[in-house]
Amino acid sequence: MHIFFDSVNLNSTSGPNSFAKKLIVQLNDVGHTCHCDAAAKADIQISFIQITQKIAPVVLRLDGVWFNTAQNWLAQNQPLHESYRTADAVIVQSDFNKQLTERYFGKHAKSSVIHNGTSLKDISKIAALNDTVINKFNHVWCCASSWRPHKRLKANVEYFLKHAGKNDCLVVAGENPDYFLEHERIVYTGQLNHYTLMTLYKRATYFLHLAFLDHCPNVVVDARAAGCHIICASSGGTHEIAGLNATVVQDIDWDFKPLKLYEPPDLDLEAHKKNDVNHSIDIKSVAQRYLRVCEEVLDK
């Protein structure tokens, strides 16, 4: 099968583009031909987020919808809604995203939930980070994001200080941290390349992601694949890929109405439970599910 990946930038490190690269590698490995060239042959196309051009039957992989009242969310959703309406099939990242999308755009005749995945084989080959600063601690906690208020960096730090051992450390990775606490057991690294980030995950015991209404974050997929115990908020779709027995901190029950995303509510950091949801994050099984959707569109 020749698959055109529309609206994908292979030079970008953003979440959607990073996942697209993993998916392309896996599909190529099992004999398909994937490309981002609209002039090349295509039996089908997978458009990420929205359709920018159509050269074949379309599977739309949605990233979510806009609902932040601090932005013009109605205008932002228009091209997404048009893509949703015209796509032959739609893939959403989580059960949460399916509910969210249907609340804003209505039901689609062909809609599938396929969670993000990563290469377990590649990650198994990566060695744990060997660093003199963190090697003196018993356990390493970490978190990573392109930091914005709804990612709740401050809550991550507070959870660590409340629940970590006295000889544990927290490593905060990612650009533009919006909360900084000078502390002998907290290290801010700034932006790390993907490989270095994976070595950190392999070294860490815990990965914190208390983000508000996140969809299906690839950092959590990678951290779980590296062996980290995930600690996440109950809102959004993060807990769906956090793994069985992950720690889920109770967040608000959102009614799906637009709100100020960058003003998330406070969390009760003592209100947590074990996760009872378990979905595969192996890119092999994820890619097979993408292929089945493509085949169903072509058969139709």
KEDRENSE-42082 format. One record per residue (C-alpha): residue number from 1; x, y negated, z negated. Coordinates in Angstrom, 2 decimals. Layout:
REC / NUM / X / Y / Z $
...
***
This chain:
REC / 1 / 0.00 / 0.00 / 0.00 $
REC / 2 / 1.24 / -3.50 / 0.86 $
REC / 3 / 0.30 / -5.86 / -1.98 $
REC / 4 / 0.54 / -9.65 / -1.76 $
REC / 5 / 1.02 / -11.36 / -5.12 $
REC / 6 / -0.65 / -14.75 / -4.82 $
REC / 7 / 0.10 / -17.64 / -7.19 $
REC / 8 / 3.13 / -15.88 / -8.70 $
REC / 9 / 6.51 / -17.57 / -9.20 $
REC / 10 / 9.20 / -14.94 / -9.69 $
REC / 11 / 11.64 / -17.61 / -10.94 $
REC / 12 / 9.39 / -18.62 / -13.81 $
REC / 13 / 9.65 / -17.21 / -17.34 $
REC / 14 / 6.05 / -18.04 / -18.28 $
REC / 15 / 3.86 / -15.26 / -19.69 $
REC / 16 / 1.81 / -14.58 / -16.52 $
REC / 17 / 4.83 / -14.68 / -14.23 $
REC / 18 / 6.91 / -12.50 / -16.54 $
REC / 19 / 4.15 / -9.89 / -16.57 $
REC / 20 / 3.77 / -10.15 / -12.78 $
REC / 21 / 7.47 / -9.34 / -12.34 $
REC / 22 / 7.15 / -6.22 / -14.52 $
REC / 23 / 4.08 / -5.11 / -12.60 $
REC / 24 / 5.78 / -5.65 / -9.23 $
REC / 25 / 8.84 / -3.63 / -10.26 $
REC / 26 / 6.67 / -0.74 / -11.42 $
REC / 27 / 4.48 / -0.76 / -8.31 $
REC / 28 / 7.57 / -0.83 / -6.09 $
REC / 29 / 9.04 / 2.07 / -8.08 $
REC / 30 / 6.05 / 4.28 / -7.27 $
REC / 31 / 6.23 / 3.59 / -3.55 $
REC / 32 / 4.18 / 0.49 / -2.90 $
REC / 33 / 5.46 / -2.68 / -1.23 $
REC / 34 / 4.90 / -5.85 / -3.23 $
REC / 35 / 5.78 / -9.37 / -2.11 $
REC / 36 / 4.90 / -13.05 / -2.55 $
REC / 37 / 5.06 / -13.89 / 1.18 $
REC / 38 / 1.70 / -14.91 / 2.64 $
REC / 39 / 3.08 / -14.36 / 6.14 $
REC / 40 / 3.87 / -10.70 / 5.49 $
REC / 41 / 1.56 / -7.72 / 5.91 $
REC / 42 / -0.91 / -7.16 / 3.08 $
REC / 43 / -3.58 / -4.53 / 2.54 $
REC / 44 / -4.75 / -6.29 / -0.60 $
REC / 45 / -3.75 / -9.24 / -2.74 $
REC / 46 / -3.56 / -9.76 / -6.48 $
REC / 47 / -4.07 / -13.43 / -7.33 $
REC / 48 / -2.86 / -14.57 / -10.72 $
REC / 49 / -5.12 / -17.08 / -12.50 $
REC / 50 / -6.67 / -18.47 / -9.30 $
REC / 51 / -6.78 / -17.82 / -5.57 $
REC / 52 / -4.53 / -20.27 / -3.72 $
REC / 53 / -4.89 / -18.55 / -0.33 $
REC / 54 / -6.63 / -15.46 / 0.97 $
REC / 55 / -4.99 / -13.06 / 3.43 $
REC / 56 / -6.59 / -9.81 / 2.23 $
REC / 57 / -9.27 / -8.51 / -0.16 $
REC / 58 / -8.70 / -10.15 / -3.53 $
REC / 59 / -8.19 / -8.79 / -7.02 $
REC / 60 / -8.14 / -11.79 / -9.37 $
REC / 61 / -6.11 / -11.42 / -12.54 $
REC / 62 / -7.46 / -14.08 / -14.88 $
REC / 63 / -5.36 / -15.54 / -17.67 $
REC / 64 / -8.33 / -16.98 / -19.57 $
REC / 65 / -10.60 / -20.00 / -19.28 $
REC / 66 / -10.27 / -23.56 / -20.53 $
REC / 67 / -12.20 / -24.63 / -23.63 $
REC / 68 / -10.04 / -27.29 / -25.31 $
REC / 69 / -12.21 / -30.38 / -25.79 $
REC / 70 / -9.08 / -32.56 / -25.99 $
REC / 71 / -8.73 / -31.85 / -22.25 $
REC / 72 / -11.14 / -32.08 / -19.32 $
REC / 73 / -11.99 / -28.41 / -19.65 $
REC / 74 / -14.96 / -28.54 / -17.27 $
REC / 75 / -12.79 / -29.83 / -14.41 $
REC / 76 / -9.98 / -27.40 / -15.30 $
REC / 77 / -12.38 / -24.47 / -15.07 $
REC / 78 / -13.78 / -25.36 / -11.64 $
REC / 79 / -11.04 / -23.72 / -9.51 $
REC / 80 / -11.00 / -20.71 / -11.83 $
REC / 81 / -14.77 / -20.32 / -11.56 $
REC / 82 / -14.62 / -20.57 / -7.77 $
REC / 83 / -11.90 / -17.90 / -7.67 $
REC / 84 / -13.92 / -15.73 / -10.06 $
REC / 85 / -17.01 / -16.10 / -7.91 $
REC / 86 / -15.29 / -15.19 / -4.63 $
REC / 87 / -12.92 / -12.42 / -5.80 $
REC / 88 / -13.71 / -8.84 / -4.80 $
REC / 89 / -12.68 / -7.65 / -8.27 $
REC / 90 / -11.54 / -9.31 / -11.49 $
REC / 91 / -9.03 / -8.10 / -14.08 $
REC / 92 / -9.00 / -9.70 / -17.54 $
REC / 93 / -6.29 / -9.17 / -20.15 $
REC / 94 / -8.39 / -8.17 / -23.16 $
REC / 95 / -11.89 / -7.39 / -24.39 $
REC / 96 / -11.82 / -10.86 / -25.95 $
REC / 97 / -11.09 / -12.36 / -22.53 $
REC / 98 / -13.96 / -10.45 / -20.94 $
REC / 99 / -16.41 / -11.88 / -23.49 $
REC / 100 / -14.91 / -15.34 / -23.11 $
REC / 101 / -15.00 / -15.30 / -19.30 $
REC / 102 / -18.56 / -14.01 / -19.14 $
REC / 103 / -19.72 / -16.69 / -21.59 $
REC / 104 / -18.36 / -19.42 / -19.31 $
REC / 105 / -18.64 / -17.90 / -15.82 $
REC / 106 / -21.29 / -15.18 / -16.12 $
REC / 107 / -20.88 / -11.49 / -15.33 $
REC / 108 / -18.88 / -10.30 / -12.32 $
REC / 109 / -19.97 / -7.28 / -10.31 $
REC / 110 / -16.52 / -5.70 / -10.57 $
REC / 111 / -14.69 / -6.63 / -13.78 $
REC / 112 / -12.06 / -4.57 / -15.62 $
REC / 113 / -10.13 / -5.02 / -18.85 $
REC / 114 / -6.45 / -4.11 / -18.41 $
REC / 115 / -4.11 / -5.17 / -21.18 $
REC / 116 / -0.59 / -6.36 / -20.40 $
REC / 117 / 2.30 / -3.93 / -20.52 $
REC / 118 / 6.06 / -3.67 / -20.43 $
REC / 119 / 8.73 / -1.15 / -19.50 $
REC / 120 / 9.19 / 1.13 / -22.50 $
REC / 121 / 12.03 / 2.87 / -20.68 $
REC / 122 / 14.00 / -0.34 / -20.14 $
REC / 123 / 13.44 / -1.53 / -23.69 $
REC / 124 / 14.61 / 1.81 / -25.13 $
REC / 125 / 18.03 / 1.18 / -23.54 $
REC / 126 / 18.56 / -2.21 / -25.20 $
REC / 127 / 20.76 / -2.32 / -28.29 $
REC / 128 / 19.77 / -4.24 / -31.41 $
REC / 129 / 21.27 / -7.67 / -31.93 $
REC / 130 / 24.52 / -7.61 / -33.91 $
REC / 131 / 24.86 / -11.02 / -35.54 $
REC / 132 / 26.92 / -11.96 / -38.59 $
REC / 133 / 24.33 / -14.48 / -39.80 $
REC / 134 / 21.40 / -12.07 / -39.94 $
REC / 135 / 23.33 / -8.88 / -40.71 $
REC / 136 / 23.64 / -9.88 / -44.36 $
REC / 137 / 19.85 / -9.68 / -44.82 $
REC / 138 / 17.83 / -6.56 / -45.63 $
REC / 139 / 15.04 / -7.17 / -43.12 $
REC / 140 / 14.69 / -9.52 / -40.16 $
REC / 141 / 11.36 / -11.16 / -39.39 $
REC / 142 / 10.95 / -13.07 / -36.13 $
REC / 143 / 8.51 / -15.04 / -34.02 $
REC / 144 / 8.78 / -16.50 / -30.53 $
REC / 145 / 6.75 / -18.85 / -28.38 $
REC / 146 / 6.73 / -21.98 / -26.34 $
REC / 147 / 5.56 / -23.78 / -29.44 $
REC / 148 / 2.28 / -25.69 / -29.48 $
REC / 149 / -0.06 / -26.35 / -32.42 $
REC / 150 / -2.40 / -23.40 / -31.79 $
REC / 151 / 0.58 / -21.01 / -31.98 $
REC / 152 / 0.66 / -21.81 / -35.72 $
REC / 153 / 4.39 / -21.86 / -36.37 $
REC / 154 / 3.81 / -23.38 / -39.82 $
REC / 155 / 1.52 / -20.48 / -40.75 $
REC / 156 / 4.16 / -18.00 / -39.55 $
REC / 157 / 6.74 / -19.62 / -41.83 $
REC / 158 / 4.35 / -19.74 / -44.78 $
REC / 159 / 3.39 / -16.08 / -44.33 $
REC / 160 / 7.07 / -15.12 / -44.29 $
REC / 161 / 7.81 / -17.08 / -47.47 $
REC / 162 / 4.79 / -15.55 / -49.22 $
REC / 163 / 5.24 / -11.90 / -48.20 $
REC / 164 / 8.91 / -11.31 / -47.29 $
REC / 165 / 11.50 / -9.84 / -49.60 $
REC / 166 / 13.97 / -12.15 / -51.31 $
REC / 167 / 16.78 / -10.93 / -49.06 $
REC / 168 / 14.84 / -11.08 / -45.78 $
REC / 169 / 15.30 / -13.72 / -43.10 $
REC / 170 / 13.06 / -15.26 / -40.43 $
REC / 171 / 14.34 / -16.03 / -36.93 $
REC / 172 / 12.26 / -18.59 / -34.99 $
REC / 173 / 12.87 / -18.43 / -31.24 $
REC / 174 / 11.45 / -20.67 / -28.54 $
REC / 175 / 11.45 / -24.22 / -27.32 $
REC / 176 / 9.82 / -27.25 / -28.96 $
REC / 177 / 9.16 / -25.89 / -32.47 $
REC / 178 / 6.55 / -28.20 / -34.02 $
REC / 179 / 7.37 / -27.26 / -37.61 $
REC / 180 / 10.86 / -27.29 / -39.08 $
REC / 181 / 11.74 / -26.17 / -42.60 $
REC / 182 / 15.35 / -26.31 / -43.73 $
REC / 183 / 15.76 / -23.06 / -45.62 $
REC / 184 / 18.68 / -20.70 / -46.23 $
REC / 185 / 16.68 / -17.71 / -44.93 $
REC / 186 / 15.15 / -19.32 / -41.81 $
REC / 187 / 17.06 / -19.63 / -38.52 $
REC / 188 / 15.88 / -21.61 / -35.49 $
REC / 189 / 17.50 / -20.41 / -32.26 $
REC / 190 / 15.78 / -22.49 / -29.60 $
REC / 191 / 14.97 / -20.93 / -26.23 $
REC / 192 / 16.51 / -17.47 / -25.65 $
REC / 193 / 16.73 / -15.55 / -22.40 $
REC / 194 / 14.57 / -12.44 / -22.18 $
REC / 195 / 17.39 / -9.96 / -22.76 $
REC / 196 / 18.66 / -11.73 / -25.90 $
REC / 197 / 15.09 / -11.99 / -27.16 $
REC / 198 / 14.70 / -8.25 / -26.71 $
REC / 199 / 17.89 / -7.57 / -28.70 $
REC / 200 / 16.39 / -9.70 / -31.48 $
REC / 201 / 13.16 / -7.71 / -31.41 $
REC / 202 / 15.15 / -4.47 / -31.57 $
REC / 203 / 16.90 / -5.80 / -34.70 $
REC / 204 / 13.74 / -7.10 / -36.37 $
REC / 205 / 11.35 / -5.20 / -38.60 $
REC / 206 / 8.43 / -7.64 / -38.38 $
REC / 207 / 7.08 / -9.90 / -35.63 $
REC / 208 / 4.77 / -12.76 / -36.63 $
REC / 209 / 2.15 / -14.10 / -34.22 $
REC / 210 / -0.61 / -15.90 / -36.12 $
REC / 211 / -1.71 / -17.87 / -33.05 $
REC / 212 / -5.29 / -19.10 / -32.81 $
REC / 213 / -7.40 / -17.63 / -29.98 $
REC / 214 / -4.48 / -16.20 / -28.00 $
REC / 215 / -5.40 / -13.93 / -25.12 $
REC / 216 / -2.89 / -11.09 / -24.67 $
REC / 217 / 0.56 / -12.51 / -25.46 $
REC / 218 / 3.48 / -10.83 / -23.72 $
REC / 219 / 5.80 / -11.64 / -26.63 $
REC / 220 / 3.67 / -9.36 / -28.81 $
REC / 221 / 3.68 / -6.61 / -26.17 $
REC / 222 / 7.49 / -6.77 / -25.98 $
REC / 223 / 7.96 / -6.95 / -29.75 $
REC / 224 / 5.70 / -3.97 / -30.33 $
REC / 225 / 7.51 / -2.01 / -27.62 $
REC / 226 / 10.80 / -2.82 / -29.37 $
REC / 227 / 9.50 / -1.26 / -32.58 $
REC / 228 / 8.41 / -4.33 / -34.57 $
REC / 229 / 5.50 / -4.20 / -36.98 $
REC / 230 / 3.14 / -6.89 / -35.66 $
REC / 231 / 1.43 / -9.43 / -37.93 $
REC / 232 / -1.23 / -11.39 / -36.04 $
REC / 233 / -4.48 / -13.31 / -36.48 $
REC / 234 / -7.83 / -11.64 / -35.90 $
REC / 235 / -9.08 / -14.29 / -33.46 $
REC / 236 / -8.55 / -13.83 / -29.74 $
REC / 237 / -7.16 / -10.70 / -28.11 $
REC / 238 / -3.77 / -10.35 / -29.82 $
REC / 239 / -4.84 / -7.60 / -32.22 $
REC / 240 / -5.90 / -5.48 / -29.23 $
REC / 241 / -2.26 / -4.98 / -28.21 $
REC / 242 / -0.65 / -5.24 / -31.67 $
REC / 243 / -0.75 / -1.48 / -32.26 $
REC / 244 / -2.41 / 0.84 / -34.74 $
REC / 245 / -1.82 / -0.23 / -38.38 $
REC / 246 / -0.52 / -3.66 / -37.40 $
REC / 247 / -1.33 / -6.34 / -39.99 $
REC / 248 / -4.30 / -8.51 / -38.96 $
REC / 249 / -4.91 / -11.75 / -40.86 $
REC / 250 / -8.54 / -12.81 / -40.97 $
REC / 251 / -9.28 / -15.85 / -38.80 $
REC / 252 / -12.59 / -17.60 / -38.14 $
REC / 253 / -15.33 / -15.87 / -36.16 $
REC / 254 / -15.45 / -18.08 / -33.09 $
REC / 255 / -18.78 / -18.70 / -31.33 $
REC / 256 / -17.05 / -19.29 / -27.95 $
REC / 257 / -18.09 / -22.94 / -27.89 $
REC / 258 / -15.50 / -25.52 / -26.73 $
REC / 259 / -13.35 / -26.88 / -29.54 $
REC / 260 / -10.10 / -28.70 / -30.27 $
REC / 261 / -7.67 / -25.83 / -29.68 $
REC / 262 / -4.69 / -27.78 / -31.02 $
REC / 263 / -6.41 / -28.28 / -34.39 $
REC / 264 / -6.66 / -24.65 / -35.56 $
REC / 265 / -8.24 / -23.88 / -38.92 $
REC / 266 / -6.08 / -22.87 / -41.87 $
REC / 267 / -5.60 / -19.18 / -42.58 $
REC / 268 / -5.97 / -17.36 / -45.87 $
REC / 269 / -2.62 / -15.59 / -45.77 $
REC / 270 / -3.79 / -13.06 / -48.36 $
REC / 271 / -6.80 / -11.96 / -46.30 $
REC / 272 / -5.39 / -9.22 / -44.10 $
REC / 273 / -6.13 / -5.65 / -43.10 $
REC / 274 / -4.65 / -2.81 / -41.05 $
REC / 275 / -5.42 / -2.83 / -37.35 $
REC / 276 / -7.71 / -0.05 / -36.10 $
REC / 277 / -7.38 / -0.83 / -32.37 $
REC / 278 / -4.86 / 0.90 / -30.15 $
REC / 279 / -4.21 / 0.32 / -26.43 $
REC / 280 / -1.32 / 1.46 / -24.25 $
REC / 281 / 1.33 / -1.15 / -23.45 $
REC / 282 / 3.33 / 1.12 / -21.11 $
REC / 283 / 3.69 / -0.65 / -17.76 $
REC / 284 / 3.40 / 2.74 / -16.04 $
REC / 285 / -0.17 / 3.29 / -17.21 $
REC / 286 / -1.01 / -0.41 / -16.80 $
REC / 287 / 0.18 / -0.36 / -13.17 $
REC / 288 / -1.85 / 2.79 / -12.46 $
REC / 289 / -4.97 / 1.02 / -13.69 $
REC / 290 / -4.22 / -1.97 / -11.43 $
REC / 291 / -3.82 / 0.43 / -8.52 $
REC / 292 / -7.17 / 2.07 / -9.23 $
REC / 293 / -8.90 / -1.31 / -9.08 $
REC / 294 / -7.14 / -2.09 / -5.78 $
REC / 295 / -8.12 / 1.29 / -4.34 $
REC / 296 / -11.75 / 0.84 / -5.38 $
REC / 297 / -11.86 / -2.54 / -3.63 $
REC / 298 / -10.37 / -1.09 / -0.45 $
REC / 299 / -12.69 / 1.94 / -0.54 $
REC / 300 / -15.66 / -0.38 / -0.81 $
***
